[in-house]
Amino acid sequence: MNKTDSYTLINIDELRQTRSECNAHKLYQRVKAGSDFLAFTRIYAFNSDELVTKNALWILTKARKKELAVLHELLSTLIDQAMRTKNLSVRRLTLYIIERQKMEVDDLRTDFLDFCLDQMIRIEEPPAIQAVCMKLAYRMCRFYPELSAELKRTLETMEIDYYKPAVKCVRNRILSGQLK
């Protein structure tokens, strides 16, 4: 049996029915045993059924950063999904997977940077999306001093009273130099 065949052991119905942390962890263990997070992601994380996509991404969040490193070759596809989807859960989980990827200067996409800068200050966005977009914007801006300065100005001018604690915390960590 090759690695891709191991994913026939996880079927779409199982992903549709995954509702508990325990079930998600059990499916993660099966993906881990197959040792091919890339195949699992290609097969399930971009599915037309948003429930399957959401649950596949949720399972991937259980993985260690080292295990997810193989997804770097899908970085652009993950970015496209995060920017395109209207499903907030899919967006949040996709952004979390992206945030756990190593990001080099060659990975910088200005459309994604603009997306993150916009999402991080939008009051109507869920705090988890705002916070992860802020982290991603910081990571992308670090490559260019002029972008870092612009991000700092944006963070300093935020009307912080309107934001939830998670967003305030990330903002403060960035401004104080504590976020790496």
N, C-alpha and C positions, 0 to 999 in steps of 0.2 A: 504494500500500500504506500503510495507517495504522500507527501505532506498535504497536498490539496485534497486528496481523497478523504483525509481525516475530517474534513469539514462537512462531509455528508453525514457525519455522526451528529451534527447540530443542524436541525432543520428549521425552516422558517417558522413553523408552528411553535417550536420551543421558544424562539425569539419573540414571537407575538405574545406568548403567555408569561414571559418573564416579568414578574411584578414585585418580587421581594429581593432584598439584598442577598439572602441566602441562595436563591436560584441564580442570580447574576454571578455570584462568586463561584458556584458550581460550574457554570458554563465557562467562566474565565479559566478555571482549572483544566477544563477539557481543551480549550484553545491553547493554553500553555503546554499541555501534554503533546499537542500536535506540533509545537515549536514553529508555527508559521503564522505570525500575527499579520503579515502582509497579505497572505491568501484570504484569511478571515475578513480582513478589512475590505479587500477588493470585492469579495462575494457579498458581504452583508451591510457594510457601512454606507453604501451609496444606493441602497435599494429604493425602488419606487414606493414601497410601503413605509411610511414615516415611522410607524411603530417598530418595524424590524430595524430600520436605520437607528432609531433612538436607542433601542435595547442593545444593538451591536456596539454602538459607541459607549454606552454605559458599561458594558462588559470590558471594553478596552480601557476604561478609566481605572480598572482594577490592576492593570499591568504596571510593572515598574518602568521607570524612564528608559532603562537599558533595553527592556523588551520592546518598547515602542520606537526605539531608534530606527528600526527597519522601515518604519512608515515614512521616513524622510523622503523617499522617492515619490510618495503620494502627497507631499506637502502642498503643491500647487492645486491639486484636486480637492484636498481638504479645505484650503483657503477659499476656493470657488464655492464649495458647499456652504461654508460658514456665511459667506456674503450673500448667497442666493436664497437660502431657505427662509421661509416665513415661520417655520416651527421653532419657537424659542428654546425648547429642550434640545432639539438637534443642533441649533446654533451654539448653545452653551457648551454642550458636550464636545462638539467639533472644535470649538475654540480652545477648550481645555486640552484636547489632544495636540493641537497645534502648539500651544504654549509649552508643552512638554518636549517639543522637538528642538534640536539644536538649530539655531538660526545664524547663518553666515551672511555676509554682505551680499553675496550673490543671490540669496533667497529673498532679498527685499523687493517687495512689490508695492509701488506707490499707491495703487488702487486699494490694496489691503491696509496700508498705513492710513490712508484717508478714511477708510471704513472704521478702523479702530479708533482714530481720533474723534470721529463723529459719534460712535456708539458709547464711548466712555463718558461723554458729557450729556447724553440724552437722558433726561430725568425719567422718561417713560420706559426706558429699558430696565430689565431686571438687574439688581445689583451685581449678581454673579457675572453677567455679561459685561457690565460696565467695568468691573474690577479686572477681569481677564483681558479685556481690550486695552485697558490702561497699562497692564504689564506688558502686553505684546507691543504696544506703541513705544513704550520705554525701550524695550529690547531692540526694536528696529531703529529708533532714533539714535541709539548709542553709537552707531557706525558713522554718524555725521554730526559734528559739533553744532552746526547751524540748526539742524533738526532737534537736537537735544535742547538747545536754547528756546526754540519755539514751543516744545512740549512743556518745558518748565514754566514759560509764560502762561500757557494755557492752564496748567494745573494751579498756578498761583492766582489766576483770575476767576477760578470756579467759585460760584456761590455755594460754598461747602455745606451750609446749613440745610440745603435741599437734598443732600445725598445720604444714603444709608451708611452705617458703620463700616461695612466691608470696603466700600469705595473710599471712604475717608482714610481708612487704614492704609490701603495701597498708595493713595495719593501722598500721604505723609511719609511713607517709607521711601517713595521715589524722591521726594523733595529733600529728605534728610540724608539721602545717599545710602540707605540701608537695604534697598532692593538690589539684588545682584542678578 
